[in-house]
Amino acid sequence: MTISKIKHRSLADKYPKSEVIWDILRGKTRYRKPQFCEHNMVAYKDLHNIVDRQLTIINRMAMAINNMERKFTQNAKTVEYITKKASEHVDAADKAVISRDQIINELSIKLKQKGGMN
């Protein structure tokens, strides 16, 4: 029985422009490829290295997700603040227009009373 090699592209090759993927895969530790014995078994140290690498990647993924959640929360707060301020600005502009229209109406009434507008 022979073990066939799993063929796949690395995540860095699949997503070359993703900073998050690069942050997850970064690292200085170089792991050697596992070597098989004559019975197609992997040594304990090789399994340890594989598991260690996977746990490192999982921890980095969790950290990346946490950072992204924090950024999304901050962005949501910023959007809420901008929306609130824009709404206040629009309300103030509406009040100014209503006030302007009232002043124009009052002035036109006074002008009619004085006989200026016929």
N, C-alpha and C positions, 0 to 999 in steps of 0.2 A: 504494500500500500504506500503510495507516494502522496505527499502533501503538495498541493499546487499553491503557488504564490497568489495572493490576492492582488488583483490589479486594480489600482485606483490612482487618481491624481491627488496630490496633496492639497490641503485647504489653501495654502499660500498660492498654488498654481490656479486653483479654481476662482479665487477672489483676490487678485493681485492688488486691487486698489483699496481693500478694506483695512482700515487702521485697526479696527477691533480684532480681526483675525490675526493680524501681525502681532498685536499685543498679546494675544492668547498663545501664539506659537513661539514667541521669543524665548530665548533662554540660552545659557552658555554651556549647559551640560550636553555633551554629545554621547548618545547612547549607541552602543554597537548593535549591529543587527543580530538577532538571535541565531544561534547555530544549532543545528539538529545533529543528534547522535545517529548511530547506525540503525536505530529502531524508530527513527522519525519522531523522537521525543525532544523536548526543549529542556534545557538545564534550569535548575532552580534560580540561579543568578540571572539568567536571561528573562525568566518570568518576572522576577523581582524588578528588573529594569523596565520591562513593558508596563507593569502595573504602576510603578513609580511615575513613569512618563504620563500615563493616562490620568492619574490622580492630580499631577501638576497641571495638566491641561484643564481638567474639570474645575480645579480651584481658580484658575485664571478666567475661565468662562463665567463662573459665579461672580467674580470680581467685576468683570466687564459688564455683566447684566446689571449688577448693583449700580455701577457708575452710570450706565445708560438710564436706569430708572430715576436716579437722582437728577440727571440732566433733563429728562422729560418732565419731572415734577417742577423744576425751576422754570422751564419753558412754559408750562401750563400756568404757573403763577404770573409770569411776565405777560402772557397773552390776556389773562383775566384783568390785570392792571391796565394794560393798554386799552382793552375794550371798555372798561369802566371810565377811564379818562376821556376816551372818544365820545362815549355816551354823554358824559357831563358837558363836553364841549358842544355837542350837537344840541343838547337841551338849552345851554346858554345862548347859542346862536338863534334857536327858535324863540326864546324869550325876547332877545334883542329885536328880532323881526316883528314880533307881536307888539312890542313897545313902540317901535318905529311906526307901525301902521296906526296905532292909537294916537300918536302925536300928530301924524299927518291928518287923520280924521278930525281931531280937535282943531288944528289950524285951519282946515278947510271950512269947518263950521263957523269959526270966528270970522274968517274972511267973507263968508256968505252973509253973516250978520252985519258986517260993516259995508256990505254992498259991493265988494270987490269981485265976486264971481257971480256972473249971471248966466 
